[in-house]
Amino acid sequence: MQVFFQILWQMLFLIKAPVFWLMAGLVYLQFRRRAKQKEEMFQIKGEPVLPYVVRTMLAGLLGGIFASLLLVVLGVSVERTGLKWLWVMALLLMGIRQRFFCFAYAGGLLAVLHSITGWPDIEIGQLLALVAVLHAAEGLLVWLSGHYHALPVYLKEPDGTITGGFFLQMTWPLPLIMLFLLADAGSWPQAGFLVCADWWPVIGSGADGEGQLYLLLPVFAALGYRDMAVHCRVEEKIKQSAWLLFVYSSILLGMIWITDGCGYWQLIPALFAPAGHELVFWAGKKLDKNAKACPYRAPKEGIGILDVQYGSPAAKAGLRRDDRVIALNGEAIRDRQHFFEMEWALPESVTVEYLRNETRQICCMRMRGELQTGILTMPDEACHIYWPIQQDEGILKFLEKKCEKRLKKVR
């Protein structure tokens, strides 16, 4: 319990740090960009960004506390993880594919290099434990707040039909409190420090074992998640992704604990770190494709709600994603185009008839001077607008294309 309160106390200092507010600014820019994309796609008034930023920062703090507790219990310390080399390797891998900018791939490669060559100077168990804990925290954040980050889009299927879907791109600032090995406990005062017990750390040698002195050190990190929900609902996709991340993290931690200090046997978790992450990636895509039907196509009667804009008249009336609106003020809605024609001439108070889970319900929507309801509709056959899916190219390829465009303009 004392460790828990020390972590919370350190978190308070992190919140006041300029880096924390710099991260908050980057999150704000991310959501602002997302709001502009929604405006361009659906021709709607921009929605407020601040509520999303606040939720993301609070979720990041919660994830940071969760990850910090796990790291301290496992005994993962900063100086034995080779954190600087982890960042260098991750940045190099991002040049190949942007999704390779992940500690799972970087950590696995560094662990293999250390096993074969002895470089860099790291403890494999400590490094991979950090990777596992961060992915457990990612699973928690995806489960808690993933649906807030779902960007509704229109996509073109291989058969040429336009369908609705969601682009899940999330970034959470993650303030961490990690251990830092100082010196032997006999030469330092005990207040504010942690002394290694005989059973601790769980992972790694703990240098000379019992009696080592640790300081709780604040470290800033960030977690990112990127996926698509097309053939299954957002809520299902979020649960699937969180579950896969938890399973991956648990298996990796189990492998680390079993092979800890066993020489070349540590290659097993080192190879599993990137390979298992690839399995998580492909399993997520497979589960989405194997869904029975696409849930985000327009119904035969009325309109399907793909999403509801935050703070809009529809949101305040209680309408939400996946509802099917069948009538406004008693007039049946024929299709999507008919709804758009009705929307521009709505009175101050509108009676909305809709189906939720095939149950007929009625609500009152007040426009309060707004010209749009805030309902983002599912596409129908008449829709020809869609969002092109860009291939996951590395930074090097991206820069190469930018240079080619510049050269063409010069010529």
Rosetta blueprint (number, residue, H / E / L):
1 M L
2 Q H
3 V H
4 F H
5 F H
6 Q H
7 I H
8 L H
9 W H
10 Q H
11 M H
12 L H
13 F H
14 L H
15 I H
16 K L
17 A L
18 P H
19 V H
20 F H
21 W H
22 L H
23 M H
24 A H
25 G H
26 L H
27 V H
28 Y H
29 L H
30 Q H
31 F H
32 R H
33 R H
34 R H
35 A H
36 K H
37 Q H
38 K H
39 E H
40 E H
41 M H
42 F H
43 Q L
44 I L
45 K L
46 G L
47 E L
48 P L
49 V L
50 L H
51 P H
52 Y H
53 V H
54 V H
55 R H
56 T H
57 M H
58 L H
59 A H
60 G H
61 L H
62 L H
63 G H
64 G H
65 I H
66 F H
67 A H
68 S H
69 L H
70 L H
71 L H
72 V H
73 V H
74 L H
75 G L
76 V L
77 S E
78 V H
79 E H
80 R H
81 T H
82 G L
83 L H
84 K H
85 W H
86 L H
87 W H
88 V H
89 M H
90 A H
91 L H
92 L H
93 L H
94 M H
95 G L
96 I L
97 R L
98 Q H
99 R H
100 F H
101 F L
102 C L
103 F H
104 A H
105 Y H
106 A H
107 G H
108 G H
109 L H
110 L H
111 A H
112 V H
113 L H
114 H H
115 S H
116 I H
117 T H
118 G L
119 W L
120 P L
121 D L
122 I L
123 E L
124 I H
125 G H
126 Q H
127 L H
128 L H
129 A H
130 L H
131 V H
132 A H
133 V H
134 L H
135 H H
136 A H
137 A H
138 E H
139 G H
140 L H
141 L H
142 V H
143 W H
144 L H
145 S H
146 G H
147 H H
148 Y H
149 H H
150 A E
151 L E
152 P E
153 V E
154 Y E
155 L E
156 K E
157 E L
158 P L
159 D L
160 G L
161 T L
162 I E
163 T E
164 G E
165 G E
166 F E
167 F E
168 L E
169 Q E
170 M E
171 T E
172 W E
173 P E
174 L E
175 P E
176 L E
177 I E
178 M E
179 L E
180 F E
181 L E
182 L E
183 A E
184 D E
185 A H
186 G H
187 S H
188 W L
189 P L
190 Q L
191 A L
192 G L
193 F L
194 L E
195 V E
196 C L
197 A L
198 D L
199 W L
200 W L
201 P L
202 V L
203 I L
204 G L
205 S L
206 G L
207 A L
208 D L
209 G L
210 E L
211 G L
212 Q E
213 L E
214 Y E
215 L E
216 L E
217 L E
218 P E
219 V E
220 F E
221 A E
222 A E
223 L E
224 G E
225 Y E
226 R E
227 D E
228 M E
229 A E
230 V L
231 H L
232 C L
233 R L
234 V H
235 E H
236 E H
237 K H
238 I H
239 K H
240 Q H
241 S H
242 A H
243 W H
244 L H
245 L H
246 F H
247 V H
248 Y H
249 S H
250 S H
251 I H
252 L H
253 L H
254 G H
255 M H
256 I H
257 W H
258 I H
259 T H
260 D L
261 G L
262 C L
263 G H
264 Y H
265 W H
266 Q H
267 L H
268 I H
269 P H
270 A H
271 L H
272 F H
273 A H
274 P H
275 A H
276 G H
277 H H
278 E H
279 L H
280 V H
281 F H
282 W H
283 A H
284 G H
285 K H
286 K H
287 L H
288 D H
289 K H
290 N L
291 A L
292 K L
293 A L
294 C L
295 P L
296 Y L
297 R L
298 A L
299 P L
300 K L
301 E L
302 G L
303 I E
304 G E
305 I E
306 L E
307 D E
308 V E
309 Q L
310 Y L
311 G L
312 S L
313 P H
314 A H
315 A H
316 K H
317 A L
318 G L
319 L L
320 R L
321 R L
322 D L
323 D L
324 R E
325 V E
326 I E
327 A E
328 L E
329 N L
330 G L
331 E E
332 A E
333 I L
334 R L
335 D L
336 R H
337 Q H
338 H H
339 F H
340 F H
341 E H
342 M H
343 E H
344 W L
345 A L
346 L L
347 P L
348 E L
349 S E
350 V E
351 T E
352 V E
353 E E
354 Y E
355 L E
356 R E
357 N L
358 E L
359 T E
360 R E
361 Q E
362 I E
363 C E
364 C E
365 M E
366 R E
367 M L
368 R L
369 G L
370 E L
371 L L
372 Q L
373 T L
374 G L
375 I E
376 L E
377 T E
378 M L
379 P L
380 D L
381 E L
382 A L
383 C L
384 H L
385 I L
386 Y L
387 W L
388 P L
389 I L
390 Q L
391 Q L
392 D L
393 E L
394 G L
395 I H
396 L H
397 K H
398 F H
399 L H
400 E H
401 K H
402 K H
403 C H
404 E H
405 K H
406 R H
407 L H
408 K H
409 K H
410 V H
411 R L
